[in-house]
Amino acid sequence: MIYLRAMSQTDDQQKNDRVQRAFNLTLAAVAGQVGCLTLVVIFIALFGGLWLDNYLQTRPLFTILFLVGSIPVTLVAMFWVVRKATAQIKPVSEDSTDSQEEADRGK
């Protein structure tokens, strides 16, 4: 009886570790997406501003305007990516994990 109780605690701990690991990987993926999106928006603003300044011979004007304007664009894009990612996260219920574990054990 004592062995079964200790075994179930380690099973619970392993289940919690798996859930925590999946959650951490999801957070890392969202952070990576947001970081890459931020870089893309900033590079587009930088190179677009440099090209337009070179074309119109207004050296720092459009580059600075585009870089400052990229801040709200980046913030909106970040919120959009995070909301979309969090909408896809499904909560783990106790019943579904128990039935999945029983199916894994062959019960």
Backbone as a ProteinNet text record, in pm:
[ID]
protein_1_A
[PRIMARY]
MIYLRAMSQTDDQQKNDRVQRAFNLTLAAVAGQVGCLTLVVIFIALFGGLWLDNYLQTRPLFTILFLVGSIPVTLVAMFWVVRKATAQIKPVSEDSTDSQEEADRGK
[TERTIARY]
80.7	0	86.5	190.3	279.5	349.9	385	452.5	361.4	233	139.4	121.3	116.7	102.7	225.6	343.6	465.7	471.7	425.3	426.2	330.9	212.2	116.2	166.2	240.1	295	399	480.8	579.1	511.3	402.4	327.2	265.4	210.3	154.3	262.3	378.2	488.4	534.3	541.4	581.1	478.4	350.4	245	255.7	277.5	292.6	416.3	524.2	645.2	620.9	545.9	515.3	429.3	330.3	243.2	323.2	409.2	491.2	588.1	646.3	739.2	668.1	548.1	471.2	434.4	397.6	364.1	486.7	602	724.9	764.4	748.8	780.1	685.4	559.6	463.6	502.4	539.7	583.1	708.1	801.3	923.1	891.8	799.1	761.7	694.7	606.6	540.2	641.3	733.1	836.3	924.1	956.8	1036	962.4	833.5	754.3	746.1	723.3	713.3	847	955.7	1088.2	1120.1	1091.3	1116.6	1027.7	902.4	811.1	857.1	905.8	957.2	1075.9	1167.6	1282.6	1240.7	1145.9	1099.7	1039.4	954.8	891.8	997.1	1093.6	1197.1	1284.3	1322.1	1403.9	1328.5	1200	1120.3	1113.4	1091.5	1086.3	1220.9	1329.1	1462	1497.9	1486.7	1526.5	1429.6	1301	1205.4	1233.9	1264.2	1297.5	1426.8	1529.2	1655.3	1636.5	1556.9	1534.2	1458.7	1354	1274.9	1356.4	1438.3	1525.7	1626.4	1679.4	1774.7	1704.8	1584.2	1509.7	1467.7	1424.5	1376.2	1482.1	1601.7	1711.3	1673.6	1605	1570.3	1630.5	1759.4	1839.3	1776.1	1759.6	1713.6	1562.4	1489.1	1349.3	1262.4	1254.7	1165.9	1215.8	1346	1399.5	1354.7	1367.6	1326.5	1174.9	1099.4	953.8	908.2	966.2	927.7	966.4	1084.1	1125	1035.8	1000.9	910.7	770.3	728.8	598.3	591.8	706.9	706.4	677.6	690.6	665.4	520.1	420.2	282.2	247.4	305.9	281.3	333.5	450.5	508.9	425.7	378.4	295.8	164.8	100	-24.5	2.6	110.7	144.6	175.9	244.9	274.4	147	55.4	-70.6	-149	-147.5	-219.9	-161.4	-29	35.2	10.2	22.8	2.9	-142.7	-237.2	-378.7	-411.1	-355.1	-380.5	-319.5	-201.3	-135.2	-206.6	-248.9	-316.4	-456.4	-517.8	-648.9	-638.8	-522.1	-504.3	-463.6	-428.4	-390.9	-517.7	-520.9	-636.9	-603.7	-693.9	-666.8	-668.8	-583.3	-576.7	-666.4	-766.3	-855.4	-808.8	-845.3	-804.1	-863.8	-990.6	-1056.8	-990.5	-954.4	-894.7	-755.5	-680.9	-546.6	-556	-651.3	-666.9	-708	-802.1	-846.1	-735.5	-654	-541.8	-437.8	-410.5	-313.8	-362.1	-494.7	-548.9	-539.5	-560.8	-549.5	-404.7	-309.9	-168.6	-128.2	-190.3	-157.1	-228.3	-328.8	-399.9	-524	-577	-699.4	-820.3
-118.3	0	126.9	125.1	240.4	258.8	148.5	155.2	219.5	185.3	242.1	391.6	433.5	576.1	652.4	601.8	667.4	666.6	559.7	550.2	651.9	670.3	765.7	908.9	936.8	1071	1099.5	1002.1	1025.8	1036.1	960	973	1112.1	1161	1296	1400	1379.9	1472.6	1469.8	1351.5	1341.4	1406.9	1389.5	1452.5	1604.3	1654.5	1798.7	1850.2	1773	1812.9	1820.5	1722.8	1724.4	1844.1	1873.6	1988.1	2117.8	2128.8	2249.2	2264.2	2154	2159	2202.3	2151.3	2190.9	2338.4	2385	2526	2613.9	2573	2649.5	2653.7	2542.7	2540.8	2630.7	2634.5	2723.3	2868.7	2902.6	3040.6	3077	2983.4	3009.4	3028.2	2950.4	2963.6	3098.1	3140.3	3269.7	3383.2	3373.6	3477.3	3482.4	3368.1	3364.7	3426.7	3397.8	3456.9	3607.9	3654.5	3798.9	3867	3805.3	3862.5	3871.3	3765.2	3766.5	3867.5	3875.8	3972.2	4115.3	4141.7	4274.7	4310.7	4215.8	4241.2	4268.2	4193	4211.7	4350.8	4392.1	4524.3	4634.5	4622.1	4725.6	4732.1	4616.5	4617.2	4674.5	4642.5	4700.6	4852.3	4900.9	5045.1	5110	5045	5101.9	5109.3	4997.6	4996.6	5075.2	5073.9	5156	5304.6	5342.8	5482.8	5525.2	5438.3	5471.2	5482.8	5392.2	5398.1	5524.7	5557.5	5676.4	5803.7	5807.4	5923.2	5938	5828.7	5833.4	5877	5829.9	5861.8	6008.5	6061.8	6199.5	6298.4	6250	6333.6	6408.8	6340.2	6395.4	6303	6311.8	6211.5	6147	6210.6	6130.4	6134.4	6214	6240.9	6114.1	6045.3	5929.5	5809.8	5796.5	5686.4	5701.3	5820.6	5844.5	5830.7	5886.5	5875.1	5729.1	5651.6	5511.1	5431	5458.1	5385.5	5419.1	5546.3	5585.4	5528.1	5529.1	5473.4	5322.4	5256.1	5110.4	5064.1	5154.2	5116.1	5074.1	5155.6	5108.7	4988.9	4983.1	4867.6	4740.6	4748.3	4633.2	4592.8	4689	4658.1	4590.4	4641.3	4579.7	4438.5	4420.2	4287.4	4190.8	4238.8	4154.2	4108.7	4200.8	4163.8	4064.9	4084.3	3994.4	3853.4	3841.8	3710.2	3642.2	3715.8	3657.8	3614.6	3696.4	3658.5	3535.7	3528.8	3413.6	3286.9	3298.5	3182.2	3137.3	3231.6	3192.8	3138.7	3176.4	3121.4	2973.8	2931.5	2792.4	2702.5	2760	2680.7	2625.2	2495.1	2429.9	2392.7	2422.1	2384.5	2233.3	2183.9	2041.5	2012.6	1928.9	1893.9	1762.7	1742.6	1622.4	1497	1504.9	1388	1342.2	1438.3	1399.3	1340.6	1390.8	1335.5	1198.3	1180.3	1048.1	944.2	978.9	882	855	955.3	935.3	845.7	863.2	779	634.6	617.6	481.2	415.5	492.4	436.7	399.7	479.6	448.4	321.3	299.5	181.8	56.6	73.4	-41.5	-78	13.1	-15.4	17.4
0	0	0	79.2	85	-49.1	-111.1	-241.2	-345.1	-345.8	-442.1	-419.7	-293.9	-264.9	-312.9	-288	-334.9	-486.4	-547.6	-692.5	-754.4	-693.1	-748.4	-731.9	-625.4	-609.5	-715.9	-748.2	-853.2	-988.2	-1009.6	-1134.3	-1145.5	-1034.1	-1034.2	-1060.5	-999.7	-1020.9	-1166.4	-1225.5	-1365.9	-1456.7	-1424.8	-1503.8	-1493.5	-1372.2	-1353.6	-1426.1	-1425.5	-1496	-1646.9	-1700.6	-1843.8	-1881.2	-1797.5	-1824.1	-1815.6	-1715	-1699.9	-1816.3	-1861.2	-1973.8	-2101.8	-2124.7	-2242.7	-2236.2	-2118.1	-2101.8	-2126	-2073.9	-2094.2	-2242	-2311.3	-2454.5	-2533.3	-2492.6	-2557.9	-2537.1	-2414.3	-2387.3	-2466.5	-2477.2	-2553.9	-2702	-2753.6	-2895	-2921.5	-2832.2	-2849	-2838.9	-2744	-2730.4	-2855.4	-2911.3	-3034.2	-3151.5	-3162.3	-3270.3	-3256.7	-3135.8	-3112.4	-3140.9	-3099.9	-3125.1	-3272.9	-3345.7	-3490.4	-3561.4	-3520.5	-3580.9	-3555.8	-3434.8	-3402.1	-3491	-3508.1	-3594.7	-3738.8	-3788.2	-3926.7	-3944.4	-3851.1	-3861.7	-3854.6	-3765.4	-3752.3	-3876.9	-3932	-4053.4	-4172.6	-4183.5	-4292.3	-4277.6	-4155.6	-4132.1	-4160.2	-4117.4	-4137.8	-4286.2	-4355	-4496.1	-4583.3	-4548.9	-4622.9	-4604	-4480.5	-4454.7	-4522	-4517.9	-4585.9	-4736.5	-4793.9	-4938.7	-4975.9	-4899.7	-4930.6	-4909.2	-4806.6	-4784.6	-4897.4	-4944.5	-5055.4	-5184.9	-5206.6	-5327.9	-5331	-5215.6	-5209.1	-5158.9	-5128.9	-5078.8	-4950.5	-4860.2	-4728.8	-4623.7	-4604.8	-4536.5	-4412	-4297.5	-4183	-4158.9	-4236.7	-4205.3	-4206.5	-4317.7	-4328.3	-4247.4	-4234.7	-4153.4	-4008.6	-3955.1	-3816.6	-3802.2	-3896.5	-3890.2	-3896.5	-3986.2	-3999.1	-3875.4	-3818.7	-3698.7	-3579.3	-3563.8	-3455.6	-3481.9	-3607.7	-3642.6	-3629.8	-3632.7	-3621.1	-3477.7	-3381.8	-3242.2	-3220.7	-3258.6	-3239.2	-3327.6	-3446.7	-3534	-3468.1	-3407.8	-3339.6	-3218.6	-3141.8	-3024.8	-3064.2	-3167.7	-3214.6	-3265.2	-3339	-3390	-3275.8	-3172.7	-3056.8	-2988.1	-2962.9	-2898.7	-2984.5	-3115	-3205.2	-3199.7	-3203.7	-3199	-3064.5	-2955.8	-2823	-2803	-2847.5	-2833.6	-2916.7	-3037	-3122.8	-3061.7	-3005.4	-2945.1	-2818.5	-2736	-2612.3	-2637.9	-2747.6	-2781.1	-2818.1	-2864.9	-2904.4	-2787.9	-2674.3	-2557.9	-2494.7	-2477.7	-2418.5	-2274.6	-2181	-2041.4	-2025.5	-1937.4	-1909.5	-1791	-1811.6	-1701.3	-1639.5	-1515.7	-1443.5	-1506.7	-1550.6	-1606.9	-1735.2	-1822.6	-1949.9	-1930.1	-1832	-1809.2	-1745.6	-1654.5	-1592.7	-1695.4	-1782.3	-1883	-1982.5	-2013	-2105.2	-2040.9	-1912.7	-1844.3	-1836.5	-1812.4	-1807.8	-1944.3	-2049.5	-2184.6	-2213.1	-2163.2	-2182.9	-2108.5	-1992.3	-1912.5	-1961.3	-2048.5	-2102.6	-2026.1	-1947.9	-1871.3	-1953.9
[MASK]
+++++++++++++++++++++++++++++++++++++++++++++++++++++++++++++++++++++++++++++++++++++++++++++++++++++++++++

